[in-house]
Amino acid sequence: MRAKITYFITAAVLVVYFVLVGSRGLLLIQQGTWLTVTFGVAVLIMPPIGIWFLWKNTQFVTRANQLAGELEAEGGLPVDELERDQYGRILRDSADEVFARRKAETEDAPGDWRSWFRLAVAYHDARDTPRARKAMQRAIALHDKKPVQV
């Protein structure tokens, strides 16, 4: 729940920022010189890109949470079997061991979105966020029966 609140606060702050940036872009364009108009147009391009990025991330998180809910209902969520140090951080060897099992499971069933979901969690636990995101995107695509990019 804390992560959702943080996400919504961050999204709201970004939207306010996009509005402020857009208004500054309009002010630059209203100045009317070639330099300020050029900067104003460049500044006005930023908010749509930021909104698109925020929208795509929101869709990704929503779909990943839906898959997690479905997997939880099936009883297939990965169990937290990771060893931790005295501060609660995951031990690297433990994460690597779990990752190796999840990778083997995914190699045995490459068309199963569930195994890709669990692999994404293992990547995340191993602190490999880019690969975790790619694995989750693949799980979402397989679940939705969309073409999977290799």
C-alpha positions in Angstrom: 0.0 0.0 0.0 2.9 2.3 0.8 4.3 1.8 -2.7 0.9 2.8 -4.3 0.7 6.0 -2.2 4.3 6.9 -3.2 3.6 6.2 -6.8 0.4 8.3 -6.9 2.1 11.2 -5.1 5.1 11.0 -7.5 2.7 10.9 -10.5 0.7 13.9 -9.2 3.9 15.9 -8.7 5.0 15.0 -12.2 1.7 16.1 -13.7 2.0 19.5 -11.9 5.6 19.7 -13.2 4.4 19.0 -16.7 1.8 21.8 -16.5 4.4 24.3 -15.2 6.9 23.3 -17.9 4.1 23.7 -20.5 3.2 27.1 -19.3 6.8 28.2 -19.4 7.0 26.9 -23.0 4.0 29.0 -23.9 5.5 32.1 -22.3 8.7 31.6 -24.3 6.7 31.3 -27.5 4.8 34.5 -26.7 8.1 36.4 -26.5 8.2 36.1 -30.3 12.0 36.0 -31.0 13.4 33.1 -33.0 15.4 32.0 -30.0 12.6 32.0 -27.5 10.1 30.4 -29.9 12.6 27.6 -30.6 13.2 27.0 -26.9 9.4 27.3 -26.3 8.7 24.6 -28.9 11.4 22.4 -27.4 10.0 22.8 -23.9 6.5 22.0 -25.1 7.7 18.7 -26.5 8.8 17.6 -23.0 5.4 17.3 -21.2 3.8 15.0 -23.8 6.8 12.7 -23.7 6.7 12.7 -19.9 3.0 12.0 -19.9 3.4 9.1 -22.3 6.2 7.7 -20.2 4.1 8.0 -17.0 1.1 6.4 -18.8 3.2 3.4 -20.1 4.7 2.8 -16.6 1.2 3.0 -15.0 -0.1 0.4 -17.5 2.9 -1.9 -16.9 2.5 -1.7 -13.1 -1.3 -2.3 -13.3 -0.9 -5.3 -15.6 1.9 -6.8 -13.4 -0.3 -6.4 -10.3 -3.2 -8.1 -12.1 -0.9 -11.0 -13.0 0.3 -11.2 -9.4 -3.3 -11.3 -8.2 -4.2 -14.0 -10.6 -1.1 -16.0 -9.7 -1.9 -15.6 -6.0 -5.5 -16.9 -6.6 -4.0 -20.0 -8.2 -1.5 -20.4 -5.3 1.4 -20.0 -7.7 3.2 -16.9 -6.3 6.9 -17.6 -5.6 7.5 -18.2 -1.9 10.1 -15.9 -0.3 12.9 -18.4 0.5 15.7 -15.9 0.3 18.3 -15.7 3.0 18.9 -12.2 4.4 21.6 -10.5 6.4 21.2 -8.9 9.8 19.9 -5.7 8.1 17.2 -7.5 6.0 19.0 -7.3 2.7 18.9 -10.3 0.4 22.1 -12.3 0.3 23.6 -12.5 -3.2 24.3 -16.3 -3.1 20.7 -17.0 -2.0 19.3 -14.8 -4.8 21.6 -16.5 -7.3 20.4 -20.0 -6.2 16.7 -19.1 -6.5 17.4 -17.3 -9.8 19.0 -20.5 -11.2 15.9 -22.5 -10.3 13.6 -20.0 -11.8 15.6 -19.7 -15.0 15.6 -23.5 -15.4 11.8 -23.5 -14.8 11.3 -20.9 -17.5 13.6 -22.8 -20.0 11.4 -25.9 -19.4 8.2 -24.0 -20.1 9.1 -20.9 -22.3 5.4 -20.3 -23.2 4.1 -20.2 -19.7 3.5 -16.7 -18.4 3.7 -17.9 -14.8 7.3 -19.1 -15.1 8.2 -15.7 -16.7 6.5 -13.9 -13.8 8.5 -15.9 -11.3 11.7 -15.3 -13.3 11.0 -11.5 -13.2 10.7 -11.7 -9.4 14.0 -13.6 -9.3 15.7 -11.0 -11.5 14.3 -8.3 -9.2 15.6 -10.1 -6.1 19.0 -10.4 -7.8 18.9 -6.6 -8.3 18.8 -6.9 -12.1 15.9 -4.4 -12.8 16.2 -4.2 -16.6 16.0 -7.9 -17.0 13.2 -8.1 -14.4 11.2 -5.6 -16.4 11.8 -7.5 -19.7 10.8 -10.8 -18.1 7.6 -9.2 -16.7 6.8 -7.7 -20.1 7.1 -11.1 -21.6 4.9 -12.6 -18.9 2.3 -9.9 -19.7 2.5 -10.5 -23.4 2.2 -14.3 -23.0 -0.8 -13.9 -20.6 -2.5 -11.6 -23.1 -1.6 -13.9 -26.0 0.2 -11.2 -27.8 3.2 -11.8 -30.0 6.4 -12.0 -27.9 9.5 -10.1 -29.0 12.6 -12.2 -28.7 
